[in-house]
Amino acid sequence: MQDPHVAVAAVAAARLRSGRRALRAVDFLRVSTEEQAKGYGIASSGKKTARYISKKGWEHVGTFVDDGVSGALESRQRPDLRRLMERAWAVPRPFDIEVVNEGRAIGRTGRAFWRWVWELQEIGIFVAVVKRDYDNSTPEGESKMRKDADYAEDEREIIRERTQGGIQEKAESGGYIGGKVPYGYRVGAGRLVLDECREDRDCAAKHEACALRRGRTLYLDLRDWSQAALAVNAEGFRRRDGGLWGGQSLRQQVLNPIVLEARQVFRGSAGVRRDHEGRPVNGDRVVIPLPPIFTPAEVEELRASSVRPVRTLQKARPYTLSGRIVSPCGKRYIGGGTILRTKAYRCQGRTRAYAGAPICSCPYLAADPVEKQTWRRVRMLLEDS
């Protein structure tokens, strides 16, 4: 017995070649961010696909655009291509053929290329490529499409190797290789430099490196990160997003290993792709030295003073009602408080959003009686026929 999908595809292919009625076509336009940088654009591709559809005598019934989206992603990971696939499964079928300007618009990996081409083909929708003037409704067209898929994947590998090689060279020369800039630094002349006021200028701005130095000094004087954050806020220093410092956020930035060690490690994280011997696939691990914010003596003093005492691990208690009780201030109760050494729920409003922020006065709730009363009511409800 013939597979119904194969039968549908065969009928659709015959209809495509017969030309008995105007076929309904949609075009799919995609360029990656790398292609945009080289001057490729959605508008140019759209003109070519529209002219091709008109030349073939097909009815243009829609356009789908993924601008700046990688061709290595599968169809479900590309917003407009996902929408196209969802529409393709509608009954009655809304279009007969999908048109792309080049094969690489479909995808740059075999997995991304073929999976959705085959899915469309199974429901009787074919793909046409403008650049080489073919579609996959014939054996000849499928052969050309296979060559396009192989070429797109080879091209992607070449681009990836060149890109990774360029990043490796930049890291080895101490340059900025992208990503989040650590607090206390900024990008200058292609590398990370201190965000501080130059000695030859009378600078009124509050710079990040200065905020870290001041935070360190205040902590060593007060021995309390929350009090240090309160003083830093009062002096006009702010976080990068403009918000006020909290004790935890100030501690995190001052004790950031990148800041204390004055270095970044490229390809040193656990998420780096590695071979079977554990070596990075795309290049060697590189340590990038950075200009120090603190002197070695200041770092040692800070580390010695911020060592936390070893805490005895206690058996964790589950708080089954955490986040389910609304407090008088509108926040919710969560587990983690104590009343006379017994476990309790505390209101989230008691945690300061930043140093000096107001907190609520909602009472603590003893965990055991609250939970017992709650489950007693639950049992009563479930037992009531």
GICOR-V772727 format. One record per helix or strand of 2 or more residues. SS is the DSSP state (2 for helix, 1 for strand). FROM is the first residue (numbers start at 1). LEN is the number of residues. If there is no record, write none. Layout:
# GICOR-V772727
[[SS	FROM	LEN] [SS	FROM	LEN]]
This chain:
# GICOR-V772727
[[2	4	15] [1	24	8] [2	33	5] [2	42	15] [1	59	9] [2	75	3] [2	79	10] [1	97	4] [2	103	3] [2	110	13] [1	126	4] [1	134	2] [2	139	34] [1	185	4] [1	191	4] [2	208	15] [2	225	10] [2	247	8] [2	257	5] [1	263	4] [1	286	4] [2	296	10] [1	325	2] [1	332	8] [1	342	6] [2	348	3] [1	365	2] [2	367	17]]
